[in-house]
Amino acid sequence: MTGRIDPSAEQADRVLDAVPAAVGLWDRQMRNVVANAALRHLLGVDDAHGRTIADLVGTDVFDRERPHLEAALAGERQDYTRTVVDPDGRTRHVHITLTPDVVDGAVTGVVGHVIDVPSEAALDSQRDEALGLLVKTLEFSPVATAVMTTTDRWIDVNRAMCALLGYTTAEMLEMSFASVAHPDDLEVSLAEREALLSGTTSHVESEARLIRRDGSSVWVHRHATIVRAATAAGEDIVIAQVHDITERRSLERALTRQALTDPLTGLGNRRRFMGLVSELAEQDERQVGLIYLDLDDFKRVNDTHGHSVGDELLVAVADRIGSVIGVHDTVCRIGGDEFVVLVRSARTADDLDGQRIRLKTVLSEPYTLTSTATPVRVSVSAGSSWSGDDPAALLRVADEQMYRDKSARPR
C-alpha cells in the first residue's frame, strides 16, 4: 500500500524556481513568505523572505499597488497590467494576477503571479505587420481576388483581377461586381449574394461569365465567402476569388460538339438527334413533325464512282436539306445515307407532308460534284410523322412510312 508523498521544502522551491512566471506568496502584513527565482530577479534581490512589498519596491510603487492588494485581501481576485523597469534596465509589460490565499475560509494572504505580455505598441506592430503581409499576399497572388461590401462595391482588388478584366485598380474601385457580371448570369449572381447575406450559406461556388473592359466575356469559376464584422458597428465583407476557365470551357464545348456532330457533313449525329427527342419529351412539345430521308441508290454511287464521290454526295445532300428547311428546323445524319429533319416550322400534318414531298423533289435532282465529271443522281425515299403523345414514336412512325415509300418505287 502506498501513501501520498509530500514534497520537501527544498523540492517545492526547486519546482517554483523552474516556473518562468514570477510567483510569490505574501501574508496579510504584506511580508513575503515565498518568492521564486523569477520574482526575486524581477525585484532585484537574492532573498525576499520576510521583507515587505514597500521595502522591496519602494513606497511610491507600493502606494500605487495598494488598492489591488487590499482588494485581494478582501477576497477579490485582481487582474491588471503594468509597465515596469527590471534590474537589468529593460522596460517590461507585465500582467499581474493577485489571488486571495484562503485557509479555512479566511484570507491569510495573497498569491502574486506576474507574466510578460506584449506592449500595445508591440501588438500594433504585429498587427500592422500581419496586415502588410496580407496585403502583399493579396496583391501578388496569381488568383484573381476581390474584397467587396455586401452591396457588391469593390473595396480592394489585386493585380490578377485587374489583369483578368483589363481595368486599373482605380477604375475597378469605382465600379461594382454587377457592372462586370454578364447580363445572362446576373440573376444567378444576385441570388448567390442573397444566400450569403441571409446566412443560408457561408460560401457560394459557381461558374459564370464576366465582361472585360474590351467587351469580351471570360468564363470564370468563382468562390465567394462572407466574413462577418467583429462588432455590431462593423461592416460585413465578401471575399471573392475567380479562376479563368475560358480555355477549359472552350475545350468542353469542342468535345461536346465532336460527340454530337457528324464529322463529314457537320450535321448533328444520331446521339444529337436522340438528345433532341428527349428534350421534346421533357418540354411536352406537341407541335412538331419528323421527316425521315434515305438515299436509295447510295450504294450504287459508291460502287460506281468510289467513296470519295459518295462522301461529297452526302455533303451536297446535307446542304440541299439545309436550303429547304426552316430556320427553326434541325437536320441530323443518323446513319450512312439516312437523314432526319425535326420540323418545327410546320403547322399541320398536311403542311409537314408538303415539306416531305418538296425535300424528295429537291434531293432527287442531279448533283454536279467536283470529284467526278459525271452528274450524279439518287432517288430518295421519305416518310413523315406528326406530333403525337410519344415523341420517341416520331422516328418509328416516320421510318415505317419511309419504307412504305421505298417499297412503292418502280423496280
VEXMARVEX-804426 format. One record per residue (C-alpha): residue number from 0; residue in three letters; x, y, z. Coordinates in steps of 0.001 Angstrom, whole numbers. Example, Ala and Ser with C-alpha at 12.3 -4.5 7.8 and 13.67 -1.06 7.14 Angstrom:
BEGIN
{n:0; res:ala; x:12300; y:-4500; z:7800}
{n:1; res:ser; x:13670; y:-1060; z:7140}
END
This chain:
BEGIN
{n:0; res:met; x:0; y:0; z:0}
{n:1; res:thr; x:1357; y:3396; z:-946}
{n:2; res:gly; x:676; y:6668; z:764}
{n:3; res:arg; x:790; y:10249; z:-527}
{n:4; res:ile; x:4313; y:11569; z:-935}
{n:5; res:asp; x:4647; y:15094; z:495}
{n:6; res:pro; x:7330; y:17187; z:-1206}
{n:7; res:ser; x:10042; y:18642; z:945}
{n:8; res:ala; x:10530; y:22378; z:1189}
{n:9; res:glu; x:13617; y:22016; z:-945}
{n:10; res:gln; x:11677; y:20163; z:-3656}
{n:11; res:ala; x:8904; y:22790; z:-3598}
{n:12; res:asp; x:11500; y:25551; z:-4004}
{n:13; res:arg; x:13058; y:23784; z:-6988}
{n:14; res:val; x:9647; y:23456; z:-8652}
{n:15; res:leu; x:8792; y:27122; z:-8099}
{n:16; res:asp; x:12196; y:28278; z:-9337}
{n:17; res:ala; x:11658; y:26305; z:-12547}
{n:18; res:val; x:8444; y:28270; z:-13297}
{n:19; res:pro; x:9198; y:31115; z:-15784}
{n:20; res:ala; x:6480; y:33360; z:-14337}
{n:21; res:ala; x:7231; y:35413; z:-11220}
{n:22; res:val; x:5327; y:33809; z:-8322}
{n:23; res:gly; x:5185; y:34888; z:-4672}
{n:24; res:leu; x:3102; y:34494; z:-1502}
{n:25; res:trp; x:2515; y:37446; z:834}
{n:26; res:asp; x:867; y:37429; z:4275}
{n:27; res:arg; x:-1722; y:39943; z:5462}
{n:28; res:gln; x:1025; y:42344; z:6556}
{n:29; res:met; x:2411; y:42199; z:3015}
{n:30; res:arg; x:5526; y:40359; z:4147}
{n:31; res:asn; x:6958; y:37840; z:1701}
{n:32; res:val; x:6526; y:34198; z:2567}
{n:33; res:val; x:7632; y:32633; z:-733}
{n:34; res:ala; x:9370; y:34142; z:-3791}
{n:35; res:asn; x:10597; y:32068; z:-6702}
{n:36; res:ala; x:13688; y:32847; z:-8741}
{n:37; res:ala; x:11768; y:34805; z:-11416}
{n:38; res:leu; x:10166; y:37057; z:-8791}
{n:39; res:arg; x:13483; y:37609; z:-6993}
{n:40; res:his; x:15060; y:38603; z:-10320}
{n:41; res:leu; x:12208; y:40995; z:-11054}
{n:42; res:leu; x:12627; y:42574; z:-7607}
{n:43; res:gly; x:16414; y:42616; z:-7913}
{n:44; res:val; x:17106; y:40729; z:-4665}
{n:45; res:asp; x:18708; y:37417; z:-3719}
{n:46; res:asp; x:16303; y:36800; z:-826}
{n:47; res:ala; x:12860; y:38352; z:-319}
{n:48; res:his; x:11672; y:36197; z:2590}
{n:49; res:gly; x:10176; y:38278; z:5440}
{n:50; res:arg; x:10554; y:41600; z:3667}
{n:51; res:thr; x:7524; y:43799; z:2935}
{n:52; res:ile; x:6449; y:44887; z:-520}
{n:53; res:ala; x:7102; y:48516; z:404}
{n:54; res:asp; x:10651; y:47620; z:1397}
{n:55; res:leu; x:11256; y:45683; z:-1829}
{n:56; res:val; x:9703; y:48057; z:-4414}
{n:57; res:gly; x:9649; y:51403; z:-2634}
{n:58; res:thr; x:6854; y:53477; z:-1094}
{n:59; res:asp; x:5684; y:55064; z:-4362}
{n:60; res:val; x:5218; y:51732; z:-6161}
{n:61; res:phe; x:3622; y:50187; z:-3077}
{n:62; res:asp; x:1111; y:53054; z:-2776}
{n:63; res:arg; x:196; y:52542; z:-6460}
{n:64; res:glu; x:-413; y:48825; z:-5920}
{n:65; res:arg; x:-2097; y:49174; z:-2509}
{n:66; res:pro; x:-5717; y:49288; z:-3817}
{n:67; res:his; x:-5220; y:45994; z:-5668}
{n:68; res:leu; x:-3536; y:44381; z:-2665}
{n:69; res:glu; x:-6275; y:45471; z:-287}
{n:70; res:ala; x:-8950; y:44212; z:-2685}
{n:71; res:ala; x:-7207; y:40825; z:-2879}
{n:72; res:leu; x:-7030; y:40675; z:947}
{n:73; res:ala; x:-10774; y:41363; z:913}
{n:74; res:gly; x:-11256; y:38250; z:-1195}
{n:75; res:glu; x:-11434; y:39776; z:-4714}
{n:76; res:arg; x:-9092; y:38427; z:-7382}
{n:77; res:gln; x:-7231; y:41168; z:-9254}
{n:78; res:asp; x:-6059; y:41126; z:-12878}
{n:79; res:tyr; x:-4315; y:44122; z:-14409}
{n:80; res:thr; x:-1272; y:45187; z:-16436}
{n:81; res:arg; x:1709; y:47340; z:-15572}
{n:82; res:thr; x:4844; y:48680; z:-17224}
{n:83; res:val; x:7925; y:48139; z:-15080}
{n:84; res:val; x:11691; y:48535; z:-15383}
{n:85; res:asp; x:13571; y:45455; z:-14211}
{n:86; res:pro; x:17016; y:45473; z:-12558}
{n:87; res:asp; x:18619; y:44977; z:-15996}
{n:88; res:gly; x:17148; y:48294; z:-17121}
{n:89; res:arg; x:14645; y:46677; z:-19521}
{n:90; res:thr; x:11146; y:48045; z:-19811}
{n:91; res:arg; x:8741; y:45164; z:-19436}
{n:92; res:his; x:4990; y:44997; z:-19875}
{n:93; res:val; x:3552; y:42562; z:-17373}
{n:94; res:his; x:196; y:41116; z:-16431}
{n:95; res:ile; x:-313; y:40805; z:-12656}
{n:96; res:thr; x:-2764; y:38435; z:-11024}
{n:97; res:leu; x:-3406; y:38695; z:-7274}
{n:98; res:thr; x:-5326; y:35727; z:-5864}
{n:99; res:pro; x:-6579; y:35603; z:-2243}
{n:100; res:asp; x:-4854; y:32821; z:-239}
{n:101; res:val; x:-7759; y:31277; z:1653}
{n:102; res:val; x:-7250; y:28907; z:4599}
{n:103; res:asp; x:-10278; y:27519; z:6497}
{n:104; res:gly; x:-12488; y:30142; z:4871}
{n:105; res:ala; x:-10306; y:33091; z:5854}
{n:106; res:val; x:-7963; y:35103; z:3651}
{n:107; res:thr; x:-4498; y:34697; z:5128}
{n:108; res:gly; x:-2559; y:36415; z:2386}
{n:109; res:val; x:-2157; y:36990; z:-1347}
{n:110; res:val; x:-600; y:34873; z:-4097}
{n:111; res:gly; x:1011; y:37061; z:-6755}
{n:112; res:his; x:1594; y:35895; z:-10347}
{n:113; res:val; x:3408; y:38070; z:-12902}
{n:114; res:ile; x:3926; y:37253; z:-16591}
{n:115; res:asp; x:5302; y:39260; z:-19506}
{n:116; res:val; x:2829; y:40431; z:-22158}
{n:117; res:pro; x:3403; y:42294; z:-25444}
{n:118; res:ser; x:3016; y:46033; z:-25195}
{n:119; res:glu; x:247; y:47832; z:-27040}
{n:120; res:ala; x:2860; y:49238; z:-29374}
{n:121; res:ala; x:4192; y:45727; z:-29951}
{n:122; res:leu; x:675; y:44465; z:-30622}
{n:123; res:asp; x:91; y:47322; z:-33040}
{n:124; res:ser; x:3352; y:46486; z:-34762}
{n:125; res:gln; x:2416; y:42806; z:-35004}
{n:126; res:arg; x:-1000; y:43717; z:-36355}
{n:127; res:asp; x:457; y:46124; z:-38911}
{n:128; res:glu; x:2989; y:43508; z:-39951}
{n:129; res:ala; x:238; y:40903; z:-40356}
{n:130; res:leu; x:-1939; y:43313; z:-42334}
{n:131; res:gly; x:1013; y:44256; z:-44518}
{n:132; res:leu; x:1708; y:40596; z:-45202}
{n:133; res:leu; x:-1965; y:40036; z:-46015}
{n:134; res:val; x:-1998; y:42988; z:-48421}
{n:135; res:lys; x:1162; y:41749; z:-50164}
{n:136; res:thr; x:-233; y:38224; z:-50374}
{n:137; res:leu; x:-3450; y:39529; z:-51896}
{n:138; res:glu; x:-1685; y:41890; z:-54279}
{n:139; res:phe; x:761; y:39370; z:-55679}
{n:140; res:ser; x:-1476; y:36306; z:-55570}
{n:141; res:pro; x:-1869; y:34684; z:-59006}
{n:142; res:val; x:-5535; y:34089; z:-58178}
{n:143; res:ala; x:-7831; y:36985; z:-59105}
{n:144; res:thr; x:-9203; y:38171; z:-55769}
{n:145; res:ala; x:-11536; y:40950; z:-54704}
{n:146; res:val; x:-12896; y:42215; z:-51406}
{n:147; res:met; x:-16405; y:43653; z:-51641}
{n:148; res:thr; x:-19086; y:45115; z:-49450}
{n:149; res:thr; x:-22374; y:43297; z:-49163}
{n:150; res:thr; x:-23746; y:45743; z:-51743}
{n:151; res:asp; x:-21172; y:44488; z:-54292}
{n:152; res:arg; x:-18981; y:47597; z:-54124}
{n:153; res:trp; x:-15293; y:46783; z:-54582}
{n:154; res:ile; x:-13115; y:47558; z:-51548}
{n:155; res:asp; x:-9910; y:46051; z:-52876}
{n:156; res:val; x:-8856; y:44112; z:-55955}
{n:157; res:asn; x:-5497; y:42554; z:-56694}
{n:158; res:arg; x:-3344; y:42696; z:-59809}
{n:159; res:ala; x:-4593; y:39374; z:-61112}
{n:160; res:met; x:-8205; y:40615; z:-61050}
{n:161; res:cys; x:-7262; y:43809; z:-62876}
{n:162; res:ala; x:-5307; y:41846; z:-65480}
{n:163; res:leu; x:-8207; y:39430; z:-65959}
{n:164; res:leu; x:-10756; y:42169; z:-66609}
{n:165; res:gly; x:-8481; y:44767; z:-68209}
{n:166; res:tyr; x:-9122; y:47611; z:-65747}
{n:167; res:thr; x:-6778; y:49555; z:-63477}
{n:168; res:thr; x:-7196; y:49282; z:-59714}
{n:169; res:ala; x:-8504; y:52841; z:-59515}
{n:170; res:glu; x:-11108; y:52140; z:-62198}
{n:171; res:met; x:-12322; y:48964; z:-60535}
{n:172; res:leu; x:-12694; y:50627; z:-57133}
{n:173; res:glu; x:-15192; y:52980; z:-58763}
{n:174; res:met; x:-17228; y:50033; z:-60055}
{n:175; res:ser; x:-19275; y:47197; z:-58625}
{n:176; res:phe; x:-19425; y:43475; z:-59283}
{n:177; res:ala; x:-22739; y:43889; z:-61098}
{n:178; res:ser; x:-21063; y:46183; z:-63642}
{n:179; res:val; x:-18781; y:43373; z:-64852}
{n:180; res:ala; x:-21221; y:40465; z:-64498}
{n:181; res:his; x:-22590; y:39052; z:-67750}
{n:182; res:pro; x:-26264; y:40073; z:-68114}
{n:183; res:asp; x:-27309; y:36444; z:-68591}
{n:184; res:asp; x:-25599; y:35452; z:-65311}
{n:185; res:leu; x:-26535; y:38481; z:-63195}
{n:186; res:glu; x:-29717; y:36927; z:-61787}
{n:187; res:val; x:-27771; y:33921; z:-60503}
{n:188; res:ser; x:-25115; y:36210; z:-59027}
{n:189; res:leu; x:-27726; y:38233; z:-57146}
{n:190; res:ala; x:-29328; y:35037; z:-55822}
{n:191; res:glu; x:-25923; y:33846; z:-54575}
{n:192; res:arg; x:-25319; y:37163; z:-52832}
{n:193; res:glu; x:-28714; y:36950; z:-51144}
{n:194; res:ala; x:-27892; y:33449; z:-49910}
{n:195; res:leu; x:-24667; y:34776; z:-48351}
{n:196; res:leu; x:-26358; y:37759; z:-46716}
{n:197; res:ser; x:-29258; y:35746; z:-45326}
{n:198; res:gly; x:-26943; y:33195; z:-43765}
{n:199; res:thr; x:-28370; y:30361; z:-45855}
{n:200; res:thr; x:-24785; y:29531; z:-46736}
{n:201; res:ser; x:-21360; y:30806; z:-45719}
{n:202; res:his; x:-19894; y:30466; z:-49212}
{n:203; res:val; x:-21014; y:30018; z:-52807}
{n:204; res:glu; x:-19286; y:28417; z:-55750}
{n:205; res:ser; x:-20342; y:28525; z:-59391}
{n:206; res:glu; x:-19286; y:29144; z:-62979}
{n:207; res:ala; x:-20275; y:32347; z:-64724}
{n:208; res:arg; x:-19155; y:34910; z:-67276}
{n:209; res:leu; x:-17594; y:38299; z:-66594}
{n:210; res:ile; x:-17391; y:41157; z:-69081}
{n:211; res:arg; x:-13911; y:42545; z:-69725}
{n:212; res:arg; x:-13169; y:46163; z:-70495}
{n:213; res:asp; x:-12934; y:45451; z:-74245}
{n:214; res:gly; x:-16435; y:43943; z:-74210}
{n:215; res:ser; x:-15324; y:40331; z:-74485}
{n:216; res:ser; x:-16542; y:37794; z:-71969}
{n:217; res:val; x:-14454; y:35430; z:-69877}
{n:218; res:trp; x:-15708; y:32283; z:-68167}
{n:219; res:val; x:-14644; y:32011; z:-64536}
{n:220; res:his; x:-15029; y:29585; z:-61679}
{n:221; res:arg; x:-15854; y:31793; z:-58717}
{n:222; res:his; x:-15822; y:31201; z:-54982}
{n:223; res:ala; x:-17206; y:33798; z:-52589}
{n:224; res:thr; x:-17172; y:33785; z:-48786}
{n:225; res:ile; x:-18819; y:36209; z:-46390}
{n:226; res:val; x:-16819; y:37464; z:-43413}
{n:227; res:arg; x:-18992; y:38824; z:-40649}
{n:228; res:ala; x:-17945; y:42019; z:-38848}
{n:229; res:ala; x:-16374; y:41588; z:-35420}
{n:230; res:thr; x:-18680; y:44230; z:-33909}
{n:231; res:ala; x:-22216; y:45395; z:-34498}
{n:232; res:ala; x:-20873; y:48698; z:-35808}
{n:233; res:gly; x:-18628; y:46962; z:-38331}
{n:234; res:glu; x:-19458; y:46020; z:-41921}
{n:235; res:asp; x:-19649; y:42506; z:-43302}
{n:236; res:ile; x:-17439; y:41886; z:-46314}
{n:237; res:val; x:-17367; y:39351; z:-49133}
{n:238; res:ile; x:-14097; y:37872; z:-50364}
{n:239; res:ala; x:-14329; y:36539; z:-53920}
{n:240; res:gln; x:-11772; y:34570; z:-55891}
{n:241; res:val; x:-12134; y:33739; z:-59572}
{n:242; res:his; x:-10198; y:31411; z:-61868}
{n:243; res:asp; x:-10191; y:31876; z:-65639}
{n:244; res:ile; x:-11724; y:28712; z:-67135}
{n:245; res:thr; x:-12375; y:30069; z:-70635}
{n:246; res:glu; x:-9941; y:27624; z:-72232}
{n:247; res:arg; x:-11457; y:24699; z:-70341}
{n:248; res:arg; x:-14988; y:25712; z:-71331}
{n:249; res:ser; x:-13907; y:26029; z:-74984}
{n:250; res:leu; x:-12387; y:22563; z:-74861}
{n:251; res:glu; x:-15537; y:21166; z:-73265}
{n:252; res:arg; x:-17690; y:22766; z:-75971}
{n:253; res:ala; x:-15397; y:21392; z:-78663}
{n:254; res:leu; x:-15594; y:17896; z:-77173}
{n:255; res:thr; x:-19371; y:18184; z:-76880}
{n:256; res:arg; x:-19665; y:19282; z:-80497}
{n:257; res:gln; x:-17415; y:16433; z:-81537}
{n:258; res:ala; x:-19544; y:13931; z:-79631}
{n:259; res:leu; x:-22775; y:15260; z:-81145}
{n:260; res:thr; x:-21621; y:16128; z:-84678}
{n:261; res:asp; x:-21240; y:14074; z:-87824}
{n:262; res:pro; x:-17635; y:14800; z:-88886}
{n:263; res:leu; x:-18380; y:14549; z:-92621}
{n:264; res:thr; x:-21401; y:16822; z:-93021}
{n:265; res:gly; x:-21170; y:18909; z:-89851}
{n:266; res:leu; x:-24771; y:17994; z:-89040}
{n:267; res:gly; x:-25912; y:16591; z:-85732}
{n:268; res:asn; x:-25393; y:12849; z:-85408}
{n:269; res:arg; x:-27692; y:10150; z:-84059}
{n:270; res:arg; x:-26738; y:10993; z:-80454}
{n:271; res:arg; x:-27643; y:14618; z:-81094}
{n:272; res:phe; x:-30978; y:13607; z:-82566}
{n:273; res:met; x:-31869; y:11342; z:-79637}
{n:274; res:gly; x:-30998; y:14193; z:-77282}
{n:275; res:leu; x:-33456; y:16424; z:-79140}
{n:276; res:val; x:-36133; y:13759; z:-78827}
{n:277; res:ser; x:-35508; y:13568; z:-75071}
{n:278; res:glu; x:-35841; y:17347; z:-74843}
{n:279; res:leu; x:-39180; y:17137; z:-76631}
{n:280; res:ala; x:-40427; y:14684; z:-74022}
{n:281; res:glu; x:-39257; y:16899; z:-71165}
{n:282; res:gln; x:-40793; y:20030; z:-72708}
{n:283; res:asp; x:-44041; y:18249; z:-73581}
{n:284; res:glu; x:-43798; y:19747; z:-77090}
{n:285; res:arg; x:-46543; y:18534; z:-79426}
{n:286; res:gln; x:-46480; y:20877; z:-82471}
{n:287; res:val; x:-43564; y:19133; z:-84138}
{n:288; res:gly; x:-43039; y:16829; z:-87097}
{n:289; res:leu; x:-40337; y:14489; z:-88335}
{n:290; res:ile; x:-39172; y:13661; z:-91866}
{n:291; res:tyr; x:-37034; y:10537; z:-92408}
{n:292; res:leu; x:-34910; y:10576; z:-95598}
{n:293; res:asp; x:-32984; y:7693; z:-97174}
{n:294; res:leu; x:-30826; y:7736; z:-100348}
{n:295; res:asp; x:-31953; y:4610; z:-102184}
{n:296; res:asp; x:-29073; y:4495; z:-104693}
{n:297; res:phe; x:-26225; y:5459; z:-102432}
{n:298; res:lys; x:-24504; y:2047; z:-102541}
{n:299; res:arg; x:-24548; y:2220; z:-106344}
{n:300; res:val; x:-22854; y:5642; z:-106204}
{n:301; res:asn; x:-20090; y:4273; z:-104004}
{n:302; res:asp; x:-19645; y:1179; z:-106154}
{n:303; res:thr; x:-19637; y:3139; z:-109431}
{n:304; res:his; x:-17753; y:6310; z:-108554}
{n:305; res:gly; x:-15855; y:5484; z:-105366}
{n:306; res:his; x:-16190; y:6505; z:-101730}
{n:307; res:ser; x:-14756; y:9991; z:-102232}
{n:308; res:val; x:-17652; y:10781; z:-104584}
{n:309; res:gly; x:-20048; y:9192; z:-102108}
{n:310; res:asp; x:-18713; y:11424; z:-99313}
{n:311; res:glu; x:-19040; y:14529; z:-101472}
{n:312; res:leu; x:-22593; y:13499; z:-102374}
{n:313; res:leu; x:-23554; y:13200; z:-98692}
{n:314; res:val; x:-22219; y:16720; z:-98035}
{n:315; res:ala; x:-24186; y:18042; z:-101028}
{n:316; res:val; x:-27355; y:16320; z:-99784}
{n:317; res:ala; x:-26889; y:17902; z:-96344}
{n:318; res:asp; x:-26506; y:21328; z:-97979}
{n:319; res:arg; x:-29687; y:20890; z:-100031}
{n:320; res:ile; x:-31686; y:19833; z:-96975}
{n:321; res:gly; x:-30458; y:22923; z:-95142}
{n:322; res:ser; x:-31540; y:25144; z:-98024}
{n:323; res:val; x:-35094; y:23805; z:-97882}
{n:324; res:ile; x:-35951; y:23505; z:-94178}
{n:325; res:gly; x:-36945; y:26379; z:-91907}
{n:326; res:val; x:-34552; y:28252; z:-89630}
{n:327; res:his; x:-36033; y:26572; z:-86558}
{n:328; res:asp; x:-35884; y:23078; z:-88036}
{n:329; res:thr; x:-32990; y:20716; z:-87288}
{n:330; res:val; x:-31413; y:18130; z:-89586}
{n:331; res:cys; x:-29241; y:15235; z:-88389}
{n:332; res:arg; x:-27428; y:12438; z:-90186}
{n:333; res:ile; x:-28263; y:9321; z:-88187}
{n:334; res:gly; x:-26785; y:6659; z:-90489}
{n:335; res:gly; x:-24643; y:6175; z:-93593}
{n:336; res:asp; x:-27216; y:7585; z:-96027}
{n:337; res:glu; x:-30060; y:8333; z:-93595}
{n:338; res:phe; x:-31120; y:11838; z:-92543}
{n:339; res:val; x:-33895; y:13057; z:-90252}
{n:340; res:val; x:-35367; y:16529; z:-90037}
{n:341; res:leu; x:-37069; y:17680; z:-86847}
{n:342; res:val; x:-39641; y:20103; z:-88240}
{n:343; res:arg; x:-40958; y:22877; z:-86006}
{n:344; res:ser; x:-41910; y:25164; z:-88917}
{n:345; res:ala; x:-44870; y:23011; z:-89990}
{n:346; res:arg; x:-48275; y:23895; z:-88560}
{n:347; res:thr; x:-50277; y:20841; z:-89646}
{n:348; res:ala; x:-49691; y:17271; z:-90799}
{n:349; res:asp; x:-50568; y:18365; z:-94375}
{n:350; res:asp; x:-48001; y:21162; z:-94136}
{n:351; res:leu; x:-45420; y:18611; z:-92985}
{n:352; res:asp; x:-46233; y:16268; z:-95865}
{n:353; res:gly; x:-45782; y:19150; z:-98306}
{n:354; res:gln; x:-42294; y:19689; z:-96927}
{n:355; res:arg; x:-41568; y:15973; z:-97239}
{n:356; res:ile; x:-42516; y:15982; z:-100945}
{n:357; res:arg; x:-40523; y:19157; z:-101589}
{n:358; res:leu; x:-37427; y:17616; z:-99985}
{n:359; res:lys; x:-37788; y:14451; z:-102096}
{n:360; res:thr; x:-38003; y:16554; z:-105251}
{n:361; res:val; x:-35022; y:18791; z:-104457}
{n:362; res:leu; x:-32799; y:15913; z:-103298}
{n:363; res:ser; x:-33581; y:13839; z:-106377}
{n:364; res:glu; x:-32255; y:16453; z:-108803}
{n:365; res:pro; x:-28801; y:15722; z:-110342}
{n:366; res:tyr; x:-25650; y:16646; z:-108406}
{n:367; res:thr; x:-22615; y:18232; z:-110041}
{n:368; res:leu; x:-19660; y:17206; z:-107919}
{n:369; res:thr; x:-16026; y:18272; z:-108184}
{n:370; res:ser; x:-14729; y:14740; z:-107657}
{n:371; res:thr; x:-16375; y:13384; z:-110838}
{n:372; res:ala; x:-17271; y:14839; z:-114231}
{n:373; res:thr; x:-20439; y:12746; z:-114437}
{n:374; res:pro; x:-23596; y:14221; z:-112868}
{n:375; res:val; x:-24769; y:12013; z:-110025}
{n:376; res:arg; x:-28404; y:11162; z:-109419}
{n:377; res:val; x:-30004; y:9373; z:-106488}
{n:378; res:ser; x:-33570; y:8506; z:-105671}
{n:379; res:val; x:-34879; y:9439; z:-102250}
{n:380; res:ser; x:-37423; y:7726; z:-100024}
{n:381; res:ala; x:-39071; y:9848; z:-97357}
{n:382; res:gly; x:-41527; y:9286; z:-94557}
{n:383; res:ser; x:-43013; y:11668; z:-92015}
{n:384; res:ser; x:-44805; y:11665; z:-88672}
{n:385; res:trp; x:-46652; y:14448; z:-86914}
{n:386; res:ser; x:-46842; y:15298; z:-83201}
{n:387; res:gly; x:-48373; y:12547; z:-81093}
{n:388; res:asp; x:-48266; y:11902; z:-77385}
{n:389; res:asp; x:-44992; y:9982; z:-77580}
{n:390; res:pro; x:-42065; y:11950; z:-79099}
{n:391; res:ala; x:-39985; y:8775; z:-79181}
{n:392; res:ala; x:-42550; y:7300; z:-81592}
{n:393; res:leu; x:-41870; y:10051; z:-84158}
{n:394; res:leu; x:-38841; y:8243; z:-85545}
{n:395; res:arg; x:-40520; y:4839; z:-85602}
{n:396; res:val; x:-43597; y:6116; z:-87466}
{n:397; res:ala; x:-41550; y:8165; z:-89950}
{n:398; res:asp; x:-39252; y:5160; z:-90511}
{n:399; res:glu; x:-42231; y:2937; z:-91253}
{n:400; res:gln; x:-43638; y:5448; z:-93747}
{n:401; res:met; x:-40223; y:5855; z:-95371}
{n:402; res:tyr; x:-40021; y:2108; z:-96020}
{n:403; res:arg; x:-43526; y:2139; z:-97494}
{n:404; res:asp; x:-42375; y:4960; z:-99747}
{n:405; res:lys; x:-39285; y:2934; z:-100711}
{n:406; res:ser; x:-41453; y:-157; z:-101471}
{n:407; res:ala; x:-43647; y:1900; z:-103752}
{n:408; res:arg; x:-40714; y:2728; z:-106047}
{n:409; res:pro; x:-40870; y:1188; z:-109509}
{n:410; res:arg; x:-38424; y:-1700; z:-109793}
END
